[in-house]
Amino acid sequence: MENIELQREIKRLLKEKNGILLAHNYQRDEIQEIADCTGDSLGLSIEAAETNCDVIVFCGVHFMAESASILSPDKTVILPRFDAGCPMADMISADILVDKKRENPEAAVVTYVNSSADVKAESDICCTSANAIRVVNSVKSDTVLMTPDKNLAKYVSKFTEKKVFWWEGYCPTHDRLKAQEALEVKAKYPNALFVAHPECRPDVLELADHICSTSGMYEYAKKTDNEEFIIGTEMGILYRLRKDNPKKKFILASKSLVCPNMKLTTLKSVLNAIVEMKNVVSVPERTRIPAKEALDRMLAVPRDQVLME
């Protein structure tokens, strides 16, 4: 079947099964093209939870489908490629985190949503790349352990008076972007603004004109008058940036900014998963409840929390 035929059949089956198709910002163009919702992982899970759908087909990686299950335990959550994992999320386990908590009982554990349900369940509060500074400043403890992304933690540490220490995890895709590459692209496009994701290395972030989450990049590109942007995150984001801003130019900071796990999902794998109703992701209640509490604490942090920026 050609892509157009696959897309039509997927949409037909979703309607038949009262399903919704979620696509992360880093998914293939042809999948984002037919998604009911595109966005970042937690935002998609929240949107899906607010619908009356029976089936959630999450085109992303495993921890994202878990988040959808945490927020929508009454819905069937399907991950088209069950082997689509997140290397950064795999760099920490709940058992090891428990040991680390015993070593640092005074520290509040702030866990990035890019983590497993088991790790979220052992955390005090979750954060996203967009609200990490606000969340860290909201906790009562003067000491914070951020997991699992060291680059995000190092970035946040610049905007808080709290003592922040971090897990030695990282996103392999963002970490591959080197400062020298960014400098070379900036020299080639001197009029472009360099927008980088906080999962990038600290020396890369120092070169950025603006640092924000993927959702923040969409907003920044729209509201900024500049016509050229160098993008420091996974290449999948270019689809919507170009669609929403057809008169603007977007340049990827490096050809290495490709997440192989995000690209595992294809139209064929989406169709097969829906037809067979396979690859269902479900979080057990003993894990789901404390994990949801960590997410709920994050969502309860006031949006006007002082960021100290």
DRENTINU-164467 format. One line per 5 residues: their letters; for each residue x, y, z of N, C-alpha, C. Coordinates in steps of 0.1 Angstrom, whole numbers, padded with zeros to 4 digits. Example, Ala and Ser with C-alpha at 12.3 -4.5 7.8 and 13.67 -1.06 7.14 Angstrom:
<nodes>
AS	0132/-0057/0078/0123/-0045/0078/0132/-0033/0078 | 0128/-0022/0071/0137/-0011/0071/0129/0000/0079
</nodes>
This chain:
<nodes>
MENIE	0008/-0012/0000/0000/0000/0000/0009/0013/0000 | 0004/0023/-0008/0011/0035/-0008/0008/0043/0005 | 0016/0053/0008/0014/0061/0020/0000/0066/0022 | -0006/0072/0010/-0019/0078/0011/-0030/0067/0015 | -0028/0055/0009/-0038/0044/0012/-0036/0040/0027
LQREI	-0024/0039/0031/-0022/0035/0045/-0028/0046/0055 | -0026/0058/0051/-0031/0069/0060/-0047/0069/0060 | -0053/0066/0049/-0067/0065/0048/-0073/0054/0057 | -0066/0042/0056/-0070/0031/0063/-0068/0032/0078 | -0058/0039/0082/-0055/0042/0096/-0067/0051/0101
KRLLK	-0070/0061/0094/-0080/0070/0098/-0094/0063/0099 | -0096/0054/0090/-0109/0047/0090/-0110/0038/0102 | -0099/0031/0105/-0099/0022/0116/-0100/0029/0130 | -0094/0041/0130/-0095/0049/0143/-0109/0053/0145 | -0116/0057/0135/-0130/0061/0136/-0138/0049/0140
EKNGI	-0136/0038/0135/-0143/0026/0138/-0141/0021/0152 | -0129/0023/0157/-0126/0019/0171/-0127/0030/0181 | -0131/0042/0177/-0132/0054/0186/-0118/0056/0192 | -0108/0057/0182/-0094/0059/0187/-0089/0073/0183 | -0078/0076/0189/-0071/0089/0187/-0057/0086/0184
LLAHN	-0051/0093/0174/-0037/0091/0170/-0029/0102/0175 | -0019/0099/0184/-0010/0109/0189/0004/0108/0183 | 0010/0119/0179/0023/0118/0173/0032/0128/0180 | 0043/0123/0185/0053/0132/0191/0060/0140/0180 | 0065/0152/0184/0071/0161/0175/0082/0155/0167
YQRDE	0088/0144/0171/0100/0138/0165/0096/0127/0155 | 0083/0124/0154/0079/0113/0145/0081/0117/0130 | 0080/0107/0122/0081/0108/0107/0070/0118/0102 | 0073/0125/0092/0064/0135/0086/0050/0129/0083 | 0051/0117/0076/0038/0112/0072/0029/0107/0083
IQEIA	0035/0105/0095/0027/0102/0107/0021/0114/0113 | 0030/0125/0114/0025/0137/0119/0013/0143/0111 | 0014/0140/0098/0004/0145/0088/-0010/0141/0091 | -0012/0129/0097/-0025/0124/0099/-0029/0123/0114 | -0020/0127/0123/-0022/0127/0137/-0034/0136/0141
DCTGD	-0041/0131/0151/-0052/0139/0157/-0046/0150/0165 | -0034/0147/0171/-0027/0157/0180/-0012/0154/0178 | -0005/0165/0177/0010/0164/0177/0015/0173/0188 | 0026/0170/0194/0032/0178/0204/0042/0171/0212 | 0045/0175/0225/0054/0169/0233/0047/0158/0241
SLGLS	0055/0149/0247/0050/0137/0253/0039/0139/0263 | 0041/0147/0273/0031/0149/0284/0019/0156/0279 | 0021/0167/0271/0010/0174/0265/0001/0165/0257 | 0006/0156/0250/-0002/0147/0242/-0011/0138/0252 | -0004/0133/0262/-0011/0124/0272/-0023/0132/0279
IEAAE	-0020/0144/0282/-0031/0152/0288/-0042/0155/0279 | -0039/0158/0266/-0050/0160/0256/-0058/0147/0254 | -0051/0136/0254/-0059/0123/0251/-0068/0120/0263 | -0063/0123/0275/-0071/0120/0287/-0084/0128/0288 | -0083/0140/0281/-0095/0148/0281/-0105/0145/0271
TNCDV	-0102/0135/0262/-0112/0131/0252/-0120/0119/0256 | -0130/0116/0249/-0139/0104/0252/-0135/0092/0243 | -0123/0092/0238/-0119/0081/0230/-0117/0068/0238 | -0118/0057/0232/-0116/0044/0239/-0101/0039/0237 | -0095/0043/0225/-0082/0038/0222/-0072/0049/0219
IVFCG	-0061/0049/0225/-0050/0059/0223/-0039/0052/0215 | -0036/0056/0203/-0024/0051/0196/-0013/0061/0197 | -0003/0058/0204/0008/0068/0207/0020/0065/0199 | 0022/0074/0189/0034/0072/0180/0045/0080/0187 | 0053/0073/0194/0064/0078/0202/0073/0067/0207
VHFMA	0077/0068/0220/0085/0058/0226/0078/0053/0239 | 0084/0043/0245/0077/0035/0255/0072/0044/0267 | 0081/0052/0272/0077/0060/0284/0065/0069/0281 | 0064/0073/0269/0053/0082/0265/0040/0075/0266 | 0040/0062/0261/0027/0054/0261/0024/0051/0276
ESASI	0034/0050/0284/0032/0048/0299/0025/0060/0305 | 0030/0072/0301/0024/0084/0306/0009/0085/0302 | 0006/0081/0290/-0008/0081/0286/-0016/0071/0294 | -0010/0059/0297/-0017/0049/0305/-0019/0054/0320 | -0009/0062/0325/-0010/0067/0338/-0022/0077/0340
LSPDK	-0024/0085/0329/-0034/0095/0330/-0048/0090/0324 | -0047/0079/0317/-0060/0074/0311/-0061/0059/0314 | -0062/0054/0326/-0062/0040/0329/-0074/0032/0324 | -0084/0040/0320/-0096/0034/0315/-0096/0032/0300 | -0085/0037/0293/-0084/0036/0279/-0073/0026/0275
TVILP	-0075/0021/0263/-0065/0011/0258/-0054/0019/0251 | -0041/0018/0255/-0030/0026/0250/-0022/0016/0241 | -0020/0020/0229/-0012/0012/0220/0001/0019/0215 | 0012/0012/0216/0025/0017/0211/0028/0009/0198 | 0027/0015/0186/0029/0008/0174/0041/-0001/0173
RFDAG	0052/0005/0178/0065/-0003/0179/0069/-0005/0193 | 0066/-0017/0198/0069/-0020/0212/0084/-0018/0216 | 0092/-0020/0206/0107/-0019/0208/0112/-0005/0207 | 0103/0005/0206/0107/0019/0205/0109/0024/0219 | 0122/0024/0224/0125/0028/0237/0132/0042/0237
CPMAD	0136/0046/0249/0143/0058/0251/0156/0055/0258 | 0168/0057/0252/0181/0054/0258/0183/0061/0271 | 0178/0074/0272/0180/0082/0284/0171/0076/0295 | 0159/0073/0292/0150/0067/0302/0156/0054/0308 | 0163/0047/0299/0169/0034/0303/0182/0036/0311
MISAD	0186/0048/0313/0199/0050/0320/0196/0051/0335 | 0184/0050/0339/0181/0050/0354/0170/0039/0356 | 0171/0033/0368/0160/0023/0372/0155/0027/0385 | 0143/0022/0389/0137/0025/0402/0146/0020/0413 | 0151/0008/0412/0159/0002/0422/0172/0011/0426
ILVDK	0178/0015/0415/0190/0023/0417/0186/0037/0423 | 0175/0042/0419/0170/0055/0424/0167/0054/0439 | 0161/0043/0443/0158/0040/0457/0171/0041/0465 | 0182/0035/0460/0195/0035/0467/0200/0049/0468 | 0199/0057/0457/0204/0070/0457/0196/0079/0467
KRENP	0183/0077/0469/0175/0084/0478/0180/0081/0492 | 0184/0069/0495/0189/0066/0509/0202/0073/0512 | 0210/0075/0501/0222/0082/0503/0220/0097/0505 | 0209/0102/0500/0206/0117/0500/0192/0119/0505 | 0189/0116/0517/0175/0117/0522/0169/0131/0522
EAAVV	0178/0141/0522/0174/0155/0523/0170/0160/0509 | 0173/0153/0499/0171/0159/0485/0157/0155/0480 | 0151/0165/0474/0139/0163/0467/0142/0157/0453 | 0135/0147/0449/0138/0140/0436/0129/0146/0426 | 0135/0153/0416/0127/0159/0405/0131/0151/0393
TYVNS	0121/0144/0387/0123/0136/0376/0117/0141/0363 | 0125/0141/0353/0121/0145/0340/0110/0135/0335 | 0100/0140/0328/0089/0131/0323/0095/0121/0313 | 0107/0123/0308/0113/0113/0299/0119/0102/0307 | 0111/0095/0314/0115/0084/0323/0104/0074/0324
SADVK	0108/0062/0329/0098/0051/0331/0088/0054/0342 | 0077/0047/0341/0066/0049/0352/0072/0045/0365 | 0080/0034/0365/0086/0030/0378/0095/0041/0385 | 0102/0048/0376/0111/0059/0382/0102/0070/0386 | 0092/0074/0379/0083/0085/0383/0077/0081/0396
AESDI	0073/0068/0398/0067/0064/0411/0076/0066/0423 | 0089/0066/0421/0099/0068/0432/0103/0082/0433 | 0097/0091/0426/0101/0105/0426/0091/0114/0434 | 0096/0125/0438/0087/0135/0446/0079/0143/0436 | 0084/0146/0425/0077/0155/0415/0083/0153/0402
CCTSA	0075/0155/0391/0081/0154/0378/0082/0168/0372 | 0089/0169/0361/0091/0182/0354/0092/0179/0339 | 0089/0189/0331/0092/0189/0317/0103/0198/0314 | 0108/0198/0301/0119/0207/0298/0114/0222/0298 | 0100/0223/0296/0095/0237/0297/0093/0243/0311
NAIRV	0090/0234/0320/0087/0239/0334/0097/0235/0344 | 0109/0229/0340/0119/0224/0350/0123/0234/0360 | 0126/0246/0355/0131/0257/0364/0120/0260/0375 | 0108/0262/0370/0097/0265/0379/0094/0254/0389 | 0095/0241/0385/0093/0230/0394/0104/0229/0404
VNSVK	0117/0231/0400/0128/0230/0410/0126/0241/0420 | 0123/0253/0416/0121/0264/0426/0109/0262/0435 | 0100/0253/0431/0087/0252/0439/0089/0242/0451 | 0099/0233/0450/0100/0223/0460/0106/0230/0473 | 0102/0224/0485/0106/0230/0498/0121/0227/0501
SDTVL	0126/0216/0497/0139/0212/0500/0149/0222/0494 | 0161/0224/0501/0171/0233/0495/0180/0225/0486 | 0179/0211/0486/0187/0203/0478/0178/0195/0469 | 0182/0194/0456/0174/0187/0446/0183/0177/0438 | 0177/0165/0436/0184/0155/0428/0175/0155/0415
MTPDK	0181/0158/0404/0174/0158/0391/0178/0146/0383 | 0168/0138/0378/0170/0126/0371/0161/0127/0358 | 0165/0120/0347/0178/0114/0345/0187/0122/0337 | 0183/0134/0332/0191/0142/0323/0200/0152/0329 | 0213/0149/0328/0223/0158/0334/0224/0172/0327
NLAKY	0221/0172/0314/0222/0185/0307/0211/0194/0311 | 0199/0189/0312/0188/0197/0316/0190/0202/0331 | 0195/0193/0339/0198/0197/0353/0209/0208/0354 | 0219/0207/0346/0230/0217/0346/0224/0231/0341 | 0215/0230/0332/0208/0242/0327/0200/0249/0338
VSKFT	0192/0240/0345/0183/0245/0355/0191/0251/0367 | 0202/0245/0370/0210/0249/0381/0215/0264/0380 | 0214/0269/0368/0218/0283/0367/0207/0293/0371 | 0195/0288/0373/0184/0296/0375/0177/0293/0389 | 0185/0288/0398/0179/0285/0411/0190/0287/0422
EKKVF	0186/0290/0434/0196/0291/0445/0197/0278/0452 | 0189/0268/0448/0190/0255/0454/0202/0247/0450 | 0207/0238/0458/0218/0230/0454/0212/0218/0445 | 0217/0218/0433/0212/0208/0424/0223/0198/0420 | 0220/0186/0422/0230/0176/0417/0222/0166/0408
WWEGY	0229/0159/0400/0221/0152/0389/0226/0138/0386 | 0217/0131/0380/0220/0117/0375/0229/0119/0362 | 0237/0109/0360/0246/0111/0348/0240/0105/0335 | 0227/0108/0334/0220/0103/0321/0220/0115/0311 | 0216/0112/0299/0216/0122/0288/0208/0116/0276
CPTHD	0204/0125/0268/0197/0121/0255/0208/0119/0245 | 0211/0107/0240/0222/0105/0230/0220/0114/0218 | 0208/0117/0213/0206/0125/0201/0210/0139/0204 | 0205/0145/0214/0209/0159/0217/0223/0161/0221 | 0228/0151/0228/0242/0151/0233/0252/0150/0221
RLKAQ	0248/0145/0210/0257/0144/0198/0260/0157/0192 | 0251/0167/0194/0254/0180/0188/0265/0187/0195 | 0276/0190/0188/0288/0196/0193/0288/0211/0191 | 0295/0218/0200/0296/0232/0199/0302/0237/0186 | 0312/0229/0181/0319/0233/0169/0309/0232/0157
EALEV	0300/0222/0157/0290/0221/0147/0281/0233/0147 | 0277/0237/0159/0268/0248/0160/0275/0261/0155 | 0287/0263/0158/0295/0274/0154/0296/0275/0139 | 0298/0264/0133/0300/0263/0118/0287/0267/0111 | 0276/0262/0117/0263/0265/0111/0259/0280/0113
KAKYP	0262/0285/0125/0260/0299/0127/0268/0308/0118 | 0280/0304/0115/0289/0312/0106/0283/0311/0092 | 0277/0300/0088/0272/0298/0074/0259/0306/0073 | 0251/0307/0084/0238/0315/0084/0239/0326/0094 | 0246/0336/0092/0248/0347/0102/0236/0354/0107
NALFV	0225/0354/0098/0213/0361/0102/0203/0352/0109 | 0206/0339/0111/0197/0330/0117/0199/0330/0132 | 0187/0328/0139/0187/0327/0154/0189/0312/0157 | 0198/0309/0166/0200/0295/0170/0191/0292/0182 | 0182/0283/0180/0173/0278/0191/0176/0264/0195
AHPEC	0179/0262/0208/0184/0249/0212/0175/0244/0223 | 0174/0230/0224/0167/0223/0234/0176/0222/0246 | 0171/0223/0259/0179/0222/0271/0185/0208/0273 | 0182/0198/0265/0189/0185/0266/0202/0186/0259 | 0205/0197/0252/0219/0198/0246/0229/0201/0256
RPDVL	0242/0199/0252/0253/0201/0261/0254/0215/0265 | 0260/0218/0277/0261/0232/0282/0268/0241/0273 | 0279/0236/0266/0287/0245/0257/0279/0248/0245 | 0270/0240/0241/0261/0243/0230/0251/0253/0234 | 0245/0251/0246/0235/0261/0250/0241/0275/0252
ELADH	0253/0276/0255/0259/0289/0256/0259/0297/0243 | 0258/0289/0232/0258/0296/0219/0244/0299/0214 | 0234/0295/0221/0221/0296/0216/0215/0310/0219 | 0207/0315/0209/0200/0328/0211/0187/0326/0219 | 0182/0313/0219/0170/0310/0227/0171/0296/0231
ICSTS	0167/0292/0243/0167/0278/0248/0152/0275/0252 | 0147/0264/0247/0133/0261/0251/0129/0247/0247 | 0118/0242/0251/0113/0229/0247/0108/0229/0233 | 0104/0217/0228/0099/0216/0214/0087/0225/0212 | 0078/0224/0222/0066/0232/0220/0069/0247/0221
GMYEY	0079/0250/0229/0084/0264/0229/0090/0269/0216 | 0096/0260/0209/0102/0263/0196/0091/0267/0186 | 0080/0260/0186/0069/0264/0177/0064/0278/0180 | 0062/0281/0193/0058/0294/0197/0068/0305/0193 | 0080/0302/0196/0091/0312/0194/0092/0315/0179
AKKTD	0092/0305/0170/0093/0307/0156/0081/0315/0151 | 0069/0313/0156/0058/0321/0152/0058/0336/0156 | 0062/0338/0168/0061/0352/0173/0073/0360/0170 | 0084/0354/0166/0097/0361/0163/0097/0366/0148 | 0101/0378/0146/0101/0383/0132/0112/0378/0124
NEEFI	0122/0373/0130/0134/0368/0122/0129/0357/0112 | 0136/0357/0100/0132/0348/0090/0140/0335/0089 | 0151/0334/0096/0159/0322/0096/0162/0317/0110 | 0161/0304/0111/0164/0298/0125/0172/0285/0123 | 0182/0284/0132/0190/0272/0133/0184/0264/0144
IGTEM	0180/0251/0142/0172/0243/0151/0181/0233/0158 | 0182/0233/0171/0190/0224/0179/0182/0214/0186 | 0175/0206/0179/0167/0195/0185/0165/0184/0173 | 0158/0174/0176/0156/0163/0167/0149/0168/0154 | 0153/0162/0143/0149/0167/0130/0133/0167/0127
GILYR	0126/0158/0134/0112/0157/0132/0104/0169/0135 | 0110/0178/0142/0103/0191/0145/0102/0200/0133 | 0111/0198/0123/0111/0206/0111/0098/0205/0103 | 0091/0194/0104/0078/0192/0097/0068/0203/0100 | 0065/0204/0113/0055/0214/0117/0060/0228/0117
LRKDN	0073/0230/0120/0079/0244/0119/0077/0250/0105 | 0080/0241/0095/0079/0246/0081/0065/0247/0077 | 0056/0239/0082/0042/0239/0079/0035/0252/0084 | 0039/0255/0097/0033/0266/0104/0039/0280/0099 | 0051/0279/0094/0058/0291/0090/0064/0290/0076
PKKKF	0056/0289/0066/0060/0286/0052/0070/0297/0046 | 0070/0309/0052/0078/0319/0046/0092/0320/0054 | 0094/0312/0064/0106/0312/0071/0115/0300/0068 | 0128/0302/0071/0137/0291/0068/0142/0285/0081 | 0142/0271/0081/0147/0264/0093/0158/0255/0089
ILASK	0170/0256/0096/0181/0248/0093/0185/0239/0105 | 0186/0226/0103/0190/0217/0113/0205/0220/0117 | 0207/0221/0130/0221/0224/0135/0231/0213/0132 | 0226/0200/0130/0235/0189/0127/0227/0178/0121 | 0233/0171/0111/0227/0160/0105/0226/0148/0115
SLVCP	0233/0149/0126/0232/0138/0136/0220/0139/0145 | 0212/0149/0143/0201/0151/0152/0189/0143/0147 | 0191/0130/0147/0180/0120/0143/0179/0110/0154 | 0167/0108/0160/0165/0098/0170/0161/0085/0163 | 0169/0074/0163/0165/0062/0156/0153/0055/0162
NMKLT	0151/0057/0175/0139/0051/0182/0126/0058/0177 | 0127/0071/0176/0115/0078/0171/0111/0075/0157 | 0122/0071/0149/0119/0068/0135/0116/0053/0132 | 0115/0045/0143/0111/0031/0141/0096/0030/0137 | 0088/0039/0142/0074/0039/0139/0071/0043/0124
TLKSV	0064/0034/0117/0060/0037/0103/0045/0036/0102 | 0040/0040/0090/0026/0039/0088/0021/0025/0088 | 0030/0016/0083/0026/0001/0083/0026/-0004/0098 | 0035/0000/0106/0035/-0005/0120/0023/0001/0128 | 0019/0013/0124/0007/0019/0131/-0006/0011/0126
LNAIV	-0007/0009/0113/-0018/0001/0108/-0019/-0013/0114 | -0008/-0020/0114/-0008/-0034/0120/-0012/-0034/0135 | -0007/-0024/0142/-0010/-0024/0156/-0025/-0021/0159 | -0031/-0013/0151/-0045/-0010/0152/-0054/-0022/0148 | -0050/-0028/0137/-0057/-0040/0132/-0057/-0051/0142
EMKNV	-0046/-0054/0147/-0044/-0065/0157/-0046/-0061/0171 | -0048/-0048/0174/-0049/-0043/0188/-0038/-0049/0196 | -0026/-0047/0191/-0015/-0053/0199/-0006/-0042/0204 | 0005/-0046/0212/0014/-0037/0218/0007/-0028/0227 | -0002/-0033/0235/-0009/-0025/0245/0001/-0022/0257
VSVPE	0001/-0010/0261/0009/-0006/0273/0000/-0002/0284 | 0002/-0009/0295/-0006/-0007/0307/0002/-0006/0320 | 0000/0004/0328/0008/0005/0340/0001/0000/0352 | 0006/-0010/0359/-0001/-0015/0371/-0004/-0004/0381 | -0015/-0006/0388/-0020/0004/0398/-0010/0007/0409
RTRIP	-0002/-0003/0413/0008/0000/0424/0018/0010/0419 | 0021/0010/0406/0030/0020/0401/0023/0032/0396 | 0012/0030/0389/0004/0041/0383/0001/0052/0393 | -0004/0048/0405/-0009/0058/0415/0002/0067/0420 | 0014/0062/0425/0024/0071/0429/0030/0079/0417
AKEAL	0031/0073/0405/0036/0080/0394/0027/0092/0390 | 0014/0090/0391/0004/0100/0388/0005/0111/0399 | 0008/0107/0411/0009/0117/0422/0021/0127/0419 | 0032/0121/0414/0044/0129/0410/0040/0139/0398 | 0032/0134/0389/0028/0142/0378/0018/0153/0383
DRMLA	0009/0149/0392/-0001/0159/0397/0006/0170/0405 | 0016/0167/0412/0023/0177/0420/0030/0187/0410 | 0035/0182/0399/0040/0191/0389/0029/0200/0383 | 0018/0194/0380/0007/0202/0374/0001/0212/0383 | 0003/0210/0396/-0002/0219/0406/0007/0231/0409
VPRDQ	0019/0231/0404/0028/0242/0406/0023/0254/0398 | 0021/0266/0405/0016/0277/0398/0024/0282/0386 | 0017/0286/0376/0025/0290/0364/0032/0303/0366 | 0028/0311/0376/0035/0324/0378/0046/0322/0389 | 0050/0309/0391/0061/0307/0400/0073/0314/0396
VLME	0080/0321/0405/0092/0329/0401/0103/0319/0395 | 0107/0323/0383/0117/0315/0376/0131/0318/0379 | 0134/0330/0384/0147/0335/0388/0156/0335/0376 | 0150/0340/0364/0158/0341/0352/0163/0355/0350
</nodes>
